[in-house]
Amino acid sequence: MKLHSIDTGHFKLDGGAMFGVVPKTIWQKLNPPDENNLCSWAMRCLLVEAGDRLILIDNGIGDKQDARFFGHYYLHGSGNLSRSLQSKGFQEADITDVFLTHLHFDHCGGSIRWNSDRTKFEPAFPNATYWSNEKHWQWATQPNAREKASFLKENILPIEESGHLRFLKEGEDLLPGFSVRLVHGHTESMMLPVIDYKGRKLGYCADLMPSVAHLPVPYV
Protein backbone atom coordinates (compact mmCIF):
# COMPACT_ATOMS: atom_id res chain seq x y z
CA MET A 1 0.00 0.00 0.00
CA LYS A 2 1.14 3.53 -0.82
CA LEU A 3 -0.29 6.82 0.44
CA HIS A 4 -0.09 10.18 -1.31
CA SER A 5 -1.06 13.62 -0.02
CA ILE A 6 -3.12 15.44 -2.66
CA ASP A 7 -3.17 19.23 -2.45
CA THR A 8 -6.28 20.80 -4.00
CA GLY A 9 -5.61 24.38 -2.88
CA HIS A 10 -6.48 26.66 0.03
CA PHE A 11 -9.47 28.74 1.01
CA LYS A 12 -10.38 31.13 3.82
CA LEU A 13 -12.90 30.89 6.64
CA ASP A 14 -13.51 33.02 9.71
CA GLY A 15 -11.12 32.10 12.50
CA GLY A 16 -13.70 32.60 15.22
CA ALA A 17 -16.11 30.24 13.51
CA MET A 18 -13.41 27.61 13.17
CA PHE A 19 -12.15 27.76 16.76
CA GLY A 20 -15.38 28.46 18.63
CA VAL A 21 -14.80 28.99 22.35
CA VAL A 22 -10.99 29.01 22.02
CA PRO A 23 -9.85 32.63 22.62
CA LYS A 24 -8.41 34.45 19.64
CA THR A 25 -5.33 35.34 21.67
CA ILE A 26 -4.51 31.63 21.63
CA TRP A 27 -5.53 30.45 18.16
CA GLN A 28 -4.09 33.41 16.26
CA LYS A 29 -0.58 32.33 17.25
CA LEU A 30 -0.92 29.18 15.13
CA ASN A 31 -3.36 30.46 12.50
CA PRO A 32 -2.76 34.19 12.00
CA PRO A 33 -5.90 35.84 10.59
CA ASP A 34 -6.00 38.53 7.93
CA GLU A 35 -7.57 41.96 8.39
CA ASN A 36 -11.02 40.39 8.01
CA ASN A 37 -10.36 37.73 10.68
CA LEU A 38 -10.13 35.07 7.96
CA CYS A 39 -7.67 32.18 8.28
CA SER A 40 -6.23 30.10 5.47
CA TRP A 41 -7.12 26.39 5.37
CA ALA A 42 -5.71 23.64 3.18
CA MET A 43 -8.03 21.33 1.27
CA ARG A 44 -5.75 18.32 1.42
CA CYS A 45 -6.95 14.91 0.31
CA LEU A 46 -5.46 11.43 0.53
CA LEU A 47 -4.79 9.02 -2.33
CA VAL A 48 -4.46 5.35 -1.42
CA GLU A 49 -2.82 2.79 -3.71
CA ALA A 50 -3.93 -0.67 -2.62
CA GLY A 51 -3.38 -3.48 -5.11
CA ASP A 52 -5.52 -2.79 -8.15
CA ARG A 53 -7.53 -0.12 -6.28
CA LEU A 54 -6.78 3.59 -6.37
CA ILE A 55 -8.86 5.31 -3.70
CA LEU A 56 -9.23 9.07 -3.46
CA ILE A 57 -10.43 10.28 -0.05
CA ASP A 58 -12.28 13.59 -0.57
CA ASN A 59 -11.54 15.88 -3.52
CA GLY A 60 -11.69 19.53 -2.50
CA ILE A 61 -13.92 22.34 -3.69
CA GLY A 62 -13.85 21.61 -7.43
CA ASP A 63 -13.94 24.16 -10.24
CA LYS A 64 -17.52 24.29 -11.54
CA GLN A 65 -18.89 27.13 -9.40
CA ASP A 66 -18.98 30.73 -10.59
CA ALA A 67 -16.47 33.47 -9.77
CA ARG A 68 -18.75 34.99 -7.14
CA PHE A 69 -18.85 31.74 -5.18
CA PHE A 70 -15.11 31.20 -5.31
CA GLY A 71 -14.46 34.86 -4.49
CA HIS A 72 -16.41 34.49 -1.27
CA TYR A 73 -13.93 31.86 -0.08
CA TYR A 74 -10.76 33.53 -1.36
CA LEU A 75 -9.27 30.52 -3.11
CA HIS A 76 -5.49 30.73 -3.22
CA GLY A 77 -2.35 28.64 -3.47
CA SER A 78 -0.94 26.58 -6.30
CA GLY A 79 -2.72 23.34 -5.40
CA ASN A 80 -5.02 21.81 -7.98
CA LEU A 81 -6.65 18.37 -7.95
CA SER A 82 -5.77 17.39 -11.52
CA ARG A 83 -2.19 18.64 -11.28
CA SER A 84 -1.69 16.95 -7.93
CA LEU A 85 -2.89 13.63 -9.33
CA GLN A 86 -0.65 14.06 -12.37
CA SER A 87 2.34 14.77 -10.14
CA LYS A 88 1.82 11.29 -8.66
CA GLY A 89 1.52 9.74 -12.11
CA PHE A 90 -2.27 9.43 -12.28
CA GLN A 91 -5.28 10.78 -14.14
CA GLU A 92 -8.90 11.12 -13.04
CA ALA A 93 -9.81 8.06 -15.10
CA ASP A 94 -7.39 5.94 -13.03
CA ILE A 95 -9.34 6.42 -9.80
CA THR A 96 -11.36 3.31 -8.88
CA ASP A 97 -12.99 4.61 -5.70
CA VAL A 98 -13.94 8.05 -4.38
CA PHE A 99 -14.44 7.90 -0.62
CA LEU A 100 -16.42 10.91 0.59
CA THR A 101 -15.99 11.58 4.30
CA HIS A 102 -18.94 13.97 4.07
CA LEU A 103 -20.73 16.06 1.48
CA HIS A 104 -19.80 19.62 2.43
CA PHE A 105 -18.75 21.54 -0.66
CA ASP A 106 -15.07 21.85 0.30
CA HIS A 107 -14.74 18.06 0.55
CA CYS A 108 -16.83 16.78 -2.36
CA GLY A 109 -16.90 19.66 -4.87
CA GLY A 110 -14.38 17.92 -7.11
CA SER A 111 -16.64 14.87 -7.47
CA ILE A 112 -18.63 16.39 -10.32
CA ARG A 113 -17.57 18.53 -13.29
CA TRP A 114 -19.12 20.12 -16.35
CA ASN A 115 -19.15 18.03 -19.51
CA SER A 116 -17.12 19.22 -22.51
CA ASP A 117 -19.78 21.63 -23.82
CA ARG A 118 -20.91 22.73 -20.33
CA THR A 119 -24.50 21.58 -20.83
CA LYS A 120 -24.69 19.12 -17.94
CA PHE A 121 -22.75 17.68 -15.04
CA GLU A 122 -20.85 14.40 -15.08
CA PRO A 123 -18.64 12.41 -12.67
CA ALA A 124 -15.13 13.82 -12.61
CA PHE A 125 -13.86 10.27 -12.04
CA PRO A 126 -15.66 8.32 -14.76
CA ASN A 127 -14.47 4.85 -13.73
CA ALA A 128 -14.89 5.26 -9.98
CA THR A 129 -17.43 4.07 -7.46
CA TYR A 130 -18.41 6.92 -5.13
CA TRP A 131 -18.83 5.90 -1.48
CA SER A 132 -21.01 7.56 1.16
CA ASN A 133 -23.41 6.20 3.78
CA GLU A 134 -27.18 6.25 3.70
CA LYS A 135 -27.76 8.34 6.81
CA HIS A 136 -25.39 11.11 5.78
CA TRP A 137 -26.71 11.06 2.22
CA GLN A 138 -30.23 11.66 3.50
CA TRP A 139 -28.92 14.39 5.79
CA ALA A 140 -27.23 16.13 2.85
CA THR A 141 -30.06 15.80 0.36
CA GLN A 142 -32.70 16.90 2.89
CA PRO A 143 -30.64 19.43 4.87
CA ASN A 144 -31.77 21.54 7.78
CA ALA A 145 -31.65 25.33 7.57
CA ARG A 146 -28.45 25.57 9.61
CA GLU A 147 -26.36 23.33 7.37
CA LYS A 148 -28.08 23.79 4.01
CA ALA A 149 -25.49 26.23 2.62
CA SER A 150 -22.74 23.62 2.96
CA PHE A 151 -24.58 21.03 0.84
CA LEU A 152 -24.72 22.06 -2.82
CA LYS A 153 -27.08 19.92 -4.87
CA GLU A 154 -24.87 20.17 -7.97
CA ASN A 155 -22.09 18.44 -6.02
CA ILE A 156 -24.32 15.67 -4.74
CA LEU A 157 -27.32 14.70 -6.86
CA PRO A 158 -25.38 14.01 -10.11
CA ILE A 159 -23.43 11.29 -8.29
CA GLU A 160 -26.60 9.32 -7.66
CA GLU A 161 -28.03 10.12 -11.09
CA SER A 162 -24.89 8.76 -12.75
CA GLY A 163 -25.32 5.36 -11.09
CA HIS A 164 -21.87 5.57 -9.46
CA LEU A 165 -23.09 5.89 -5.86
CA ARG A 166 -22.78 3.13 -3.26
CA PHE A 167 -23.35 3.14 0.50
CA LEU A 168 -21.12 1.78 3.26
CA LYS A 169 -22.20 0.77 6.75
CA GLU A 170 -20.32 1.54 9.95
CA GLY A 171 -17.76 -1.15 10.65
CA GLU A 172 -17.80 -2.30 7.04
CA ASP A 173 -14.47 -2.53 5.25
CA LEU A 174 -14.04 -0.86 1.90
CA LEU A 175 -11.30 -3.43 1.40
CA PRO A 176 -9.11 -5.42 3.81
CA GLY A 177 -7.22 -2.97 5.99
CA PHE A 178 -9.53 -0.05 5.15
CA SER A 179 -12.35 0.18 7.69
CA VAL A 180 -14.99 2.85 8.24
CA ARG A 181 -16.18 4.60 11.39
CA LEU A 182 -19.07 7.07 11.61
CA VAL A 183 -18.63 10.18 13.75
CA HIS A 184 -21.06 12.96 14.55
CA GLY A 185 -20.86 16.61 15.54
CA HIS A 186 -19.35 18.45 12.61
CA THR A 187 -22.12 16.89 10.56
CA GLU A 188 -24.31 13.82 10.82
CA SER A 189 -22.60 10.46 10.17
CA MET A 190 -19.30 11.69 8.77
CA MET A 191 -17.20 8.72 7.61
CA LEU A 192 -13.67 8.33 8.89
CA PRO A 193 -11.44 5.81 7.13
CA VAL A 194 -9.04 3.86 9.33
CA ILE A 195 -6.21 2.35 7.32
CA ASP A 196 -3.75 -0.37 8.30
CA TYR A 197 -0.42 1.06 7.20
CA LYS A 198 3.05 -0.26 8.00
CA GLY A 199 1.93 -1.93 11.20
CA ARG A 200 0.00 1.07 12.49
CA LYS A 201 -3.52 2.50 12.24
CA LEU A 202 -3.88 5.69 10.24
CA GLY A 203 -7.05 7.74 10.48
CA TYR A 204 -8.05 10.45 8.02
CA CYS A 205 -9.88 12.84 10.35
CA ALA A 206 -11.45 15.22 7.81
CA ASP A 207 -13.29 17.93 9.78
CA LEU A 208 -13.48 15.95 13.00
CA MET A 209 -10.07 17.55 13.59
CA PRO A 210 -9.66 20.15 10.83
CA SER A 211 -6.11 21.23 11.70
CA VAL A 212 -3.22 20.46 14.03
CA ALA A 213 -4.18 23.60 15.95
CA HIS A 214 -7.37 21.81 17.04
CA LEU A 215 -5.52 18.92 18.69
CA PRO A 216 -5.05 20.20 22.28
CA VAL A 217 -7.60 18.49 24.52
CA PRO A 218 -8.89 21.76 26.09
CA TYR A 219 -9.97 22.86 22.60
CA VAL A 220 -12.27 19.88 22.12
Sequence and secondary structure as in RCSB ss.txt:
>XXXX:A:sequence
MKLHSIDTGHFKLDGGAMFGVVPKTIWQKLNPPDENNLCSWAMRCLLVEAGDRLILIDNGIGDKQDARFFGHYYL
HGSGNLSRSLQSKGFQEADITDVFLTHLHFDHCGGSIRWNSDRTKFEPAFPNATYWSNEKHWQWATQPNAREKAS
FLKENILPIEESGHLRFLKEGEDLLPGFSVRLVHGHTESMMLPVIDYKGRKLGYCADLMPSVAHLPVPYV
>XXXX:A:secstr
 EEEEEEEEEEEEEHHHHHTTS HHHHTTTS   TTSEEEEEEEEEEEEETTEEEEE   S S S HHHHHHTT 
BSS  HHHHHHHTT  GGG  EEE S   HHHHGGGEEE TTSSSEEESSTT EEEE HHHHHHHHS  TTTGGG
  HHHHHHHHHHT EEE  TT EEETTEEEEEE SSSTTEEEEEEEETTEEEE  GGGS SGGG SGGG 
